[in-house]
Amino acid sequence: MSPAFIIIAFVTLFAAAAAMGLRNLVHCALALVVTFAGIAALYLQLDAQFVGFAQILVYVGAVAILIVFAILLTRSGDTPNQAVLAPGWFYGIAVSAVVFTMLGWAVLNSSALPKQIPSAPEATVKNIGDALMTKYVLPLEVIGLLLTAAMIGAVIIALKENPKSGSSRGNDAQSKKTEKSEPPHVGCYESGKEICP
Amino acid sequence: MTPLQGCLLVSALLFAIGFAGAVTRRHAILALVGIELMLNAANLNFIAFWRYGAHPEALTGVMFVIFSIAIAAAEAAVGLALIIAIYRHYKTSNLDEVKELKG
């Protein structure tokens, strides 16, 4: 293993741990950008140039910006005062430690892994484009359809709901607000409609 | 330790970190970030096996990772839209307080 690989791996893993452990969500998003960039550098180390640059474009460019937008739109940008971990966090960390131990044991003791190191494979953009247009053309079309559907779905889900349309979602949120100051049954029936189950 | 084993260990640790974050953090966005980290760990495995495995000229690992990145992007967009809709409805993005569907 080259020293560059070890350094990049340490930076990536440290940034990933920071992205999962910091209290402030904006700091988490910044650490996540470093993690994605480190993974792209690992791809470049592994002679997969196209995938590395696709990773930078998609993850560092699009997904990270999307996450920052979501953090700021949900007004969770400031450091929270209460606990950031769920009540049963100890079990979660224990399970993930067990998972890593098992995976590491299997990787280090497996006899199925190839021992010799082959020379760098030829994966130029021309080869990848040829394969995408011939052998993988059906998956390419399907992925285009999936991306279109996901884009339309995301816009529809995040659309601001119309309060006059009479859907119970908007009324429910209002009754939730009034519930805090009044007894629950008054809040449930005051909008004229029976919305409590 | 061969380079392949190094890559697999890094990816296993990345998966474990992502899993721990997705399970333990209370904020919905961070659960999604943990899932993204797990997907990236799987992609790293694909690339490592493609680079050090047999028949790299078939480009199978590269193709799988390209499609996986596209699907992960779609998943992130829909997931974040869901989180924004949930925040608008419940006025919170804390996963423990969103429990109206619980029996």
Interface residues (C-beta under 8 A of the other chain):
Chain A: M1 F5 I6 A9 T12 L13 A16 A17 A19 M20 G21 L25 C28 A29 L32 T35 F36 I39 L42 Y43 L46 D47 A48 F50 V51 A54 Q55 V58 Y59 A62 V63 L66 I67 F69 A70 I71 L73 T74 S76 A83 V84 L85 A86 P87 G88 W89 G92 I93 V95 S96 A97 V99 F100 L103 G104 V107 L108 L113 P114 K115 I117 P118 A120 P121 E122 A123 N127 I128 A131 L132 Y136 P139 I143 L146 L147 A150 M151 G153 A154 V155 I157 A158 K160 E161 R169 D172 A173 K176 K177
Chain B: M1 T2 P3 L4 Q5 G6 C7 L8 L9 V10 A12 L13 L14 F15 A16 I17 G18 F19 A20 G21 V23 T24 R25 R26 H27 I29 L30 L32 V33 G34 E36 L37 N40 N43 L44 I47 A48 W50 R51 Y52 G53 A54 P56 E57 L59 V62 M63 V65 I66 F67 I69 A70 I71 A72 A73 A74 E75 A76 A77 V78 L80 A81 L82 I83 I84 A85 Y87 R88 H89 Y90 K91 S93 L95 D96
